[in-house]
Amino acid sequence: MAAAQGHISGQSDGADGTDGADGAEGGAVPSAFRSAVDALRAARLRPELEVEPTRPPKRLAPHAYAMEAAVVDGDEDLADGRLVLLHDPAGHEAWQGAFRLVTLVRAELEPEMAADPLLPEVCWSWLTGALEARGLFYGEAGGTVTMAGSHYFGALETRRPATQIEIRASWTPREGRGGVPDTAAHLVAWGDLLCQIAGLPPSGPLDAAVVTLPQRRGPQAP
C-alpha cells in the first residue's frame, strides 16, 4: 500500500511547497499543523486507492492541506473524493477546535438504488460508521448527501440512465497530545468510506459489518 501524499500551504498565497509554507501572516507553519500533515503523508491506505496532491482551498483557514483520491479497479474509477485538512491556531468557534476535516466523496450507482428512500441516511451512516469503526472521536459533524439522476436522449439515447451520489461533509477531529489530532487514522477511515461507496468488499475485520451498494462499474459506452 502506498503512502498518502498532498500539498501543504498557507492562506496568504496558496503555496504548495512541501517544506515550510508560510502562514496567513507570513509566519512559519505551526508545529501542530506540520505534525498533523506528516501523519497524513505517512498513512497507509488500501491498494485500490490512488492518492494525488491537489492545491488546498484559500480563505477557509490560515493553513490548509489537501489531497484527492480515486478507487480504481483496472482502468475504471469506481469512486473519487477530496479531503482537506484546515487549521486555525487561534481556534474556530464553529469548529469547536483548531482543526477541521472537509470532504467531498462521489460515486455512480445503479439507477434503481435511487428509489430507496433510506439511501441518504445510509450513506451518511457510512461516514460516521467509518470514523467510529476506527475508534475515532470527533465533533460538530455536518454535511449533505445528494443524489442526481441523468437520462440520455438523441444521439446519447443508447446510454443507460445514471445516478450519482455525493457526500459533502466536515467534522472536527479530537486533538491529542500537543494539540495534534490523529489525522492518519481519520484518513484511513475516509479511505474506508471511499471504498464502501465504490462497492468494494470489506478489507478486514473492522469492515466486517459493512453493507455496500451495487453500482455501475465504469462509464457506459455511448
Secondary structure as GFF3:
##gff-version 3
##sequence-region A 1 222
A	DSSP	beta_strand	7	10	.	.	.	ID=ss1
A	DSSP	alpha_helix	31	42	.	.	.	ID=ss2
A	DSSP	beta_strand	49	53	.	.	.	ID=ss3
A	DSSP	beta_strand	63	73	.	.	.	ID=ss4
A	DSSP	beta_strand	76	92	.	.	.	ID=ss5
A	DSSP	beta_strand	97	109	.	.	.	ID=ss6
A	DSSP	three_ten_helix	111	115	.	.	.	ID=ss7
A	DSSP	alpha_helix	119	133	.	.	.	ID=ss8
A	DSSP	beta_strand	138	150	.	.	.	ID=ss9
A	DSSP	three_ten_helix	154	156	.	.	.	ID=ss10
A	DSSP	beta_strand	162	173	.	.	.	ID=ss11
A	DSSP	three_ten_helix	177	179	.	.	.	ID=ss12
A	DSSP	alpha_helix	183	197	.	.	.	ID=ss13
A	DSSP	three_ten_helix	205	207	.	.	.	ID=ss14
###
